[in-house]
Amino acid sequence: MKFGINLFPTVSPDEKSAVQHFDEALRLAELAEELGFDHVKTVEHYFTPYGGYSPDPVTFLAAAAARTSRIRLVTGAVIPAFTHPAQLAGKLAMLDNISHGRLSVGFGRAFLPDEFEAFEIPMDESRQRFTDGVEACRLLWSEEDVEWKGAFHRFGPVTLLPRPYQRPHPPILVATAITPESCVAAGRAGYGLMMVPSINKVEKVQEMLALYREAWVAAGHDPAAQDVHMSYNCYLAEEAGRAHERGRTYSEHTNRALAAAVEPWTRTKSSDYEGYGRIVERVRSSDFGKQLRDNKVLVGAPQEVADRLRLIRSWFGDITISLQVISGNMPYEESARTLRLFAEHVLPVFTP
C-alpha cells in the first residue's frame, strides 16, 4: 500500500485566513516528504467552506513542487467542465515540467450545483464535458498538430507547449463517487481511479472496484499498473479516547461544511447525476460513531489505525490511501502530530 496526504480545506475566512491556511498546508507538504509519504493531493472547489480555499490545485501544487524534491503531486481533482481543455492541458504540462515529472492528474466531474450555476454550465452536460475534456488533454499531451472538434470546443491544428515532462503524458486518474459506469470507463481506458469510500457501503465499493478491475484486464492493460486512490479523514493521538473525541469534533465540522454545500440538491435534478438527490439525506444522517465502527475514518491510536487499515486492505486490496489530515480545520500542530505518529507506527507495517 501507498500513503499520502489530501489537503482538502474545510475552513471559512472567519475561522482561518487564506494566508495561514496555505502557509500551514505547504509546511505539511514538506513534512509529508520528510516523513516518507508518497504524495500530496488537493482539490478544486469554489465559493464555500467545503473546499473553497482551493479553486486551483495547480497553483498550490506548483508551490509544493518548489518546496519538495521527491513526493508526487496529485490533482484530486481538476474539473474539465470549468476550463477550456487547451488551457487546462497547458498549465498541467507546465506543472509536470516544474516538478520534473512528479505530477499525476486526477480529473473530476464536479457535483455541487452552485458551482455549475456560477460557471453557467448546465449540469446535464457534465458527463460529456468531462469525457471530452479528459480526452482532449490526453491528445494535446501525447500528439502534435492536434485538431479537436468536440461538442463544446473546436480548435486546431495546434501543438501544445510546453510538452509534458512525462511521456506520453502524466498518469491520469478519474474520480467517481457513486457511478459504476465511471469505473468501467476508467478501467477500459487504463486510467487510475479516485474514490471516497465513506459515502458508500463496503459492498458497493467492492462492486465498483470489481467492475473497474475487470474492465482493465479485458482491455489488455497490465494488472500491476492499476492505481486506486481512496481518501479517509485521519486523526491520530497516542491515546485512543483523545483521538476519538477530537476526531469526532473535526468530522462533525467537515460534515457541516459538506451539508451546506450539497443543500442545493434539495431543489436540483440532472440526468447526469442520477441518485444525487439522496446525497443531502446521507450527509444529514452522518454519524461519527457509525463511521468509526464501519472503518470509514482512520481515527484512533496508532495500533488501532493500523488494524483498521489491515481490514481495509482485506476489503479492497493494496490501494493508495490519501490521509485527509486537515479536514475539520485541525490546528497545524495536530495535523503534524497525526503525520508523525502515522509515519513512525503505521507506515512501517504496510511499506517495505
Secondary structure, DSSP 8 states (H G I E B T S, - for coil): -EEEEE---B--TTTS-HHHHHHHHHHHHHHHHHHT-SEEEE----SSTBTTT-S-HHHHHHHHHHH-SSSEEEEEEE-GGGS-HHHHHHHHHHHHHHTTS-EEEEE-----HHHHHHTT--GGGHHHHHHHHHHHHHHHHH-SSEEEE-SS-EEEEE--SS--SSSS---EEEE-SS-HHHHHHHHHHT-EEEE-GGGS-HHHHHHHHHHHHHHHHHTT--GGG--EEEEEEEEE-SSHHHHHHHHHHHHHHHHHHHHHHHGGGGG---TTSTTGGGHHHHHHT--HHHHHHTT-SEEESHHHHHHHHHHHHHHH-S-EEEEE-STTT--HHHHHHHHHHIIIIIHHHH--
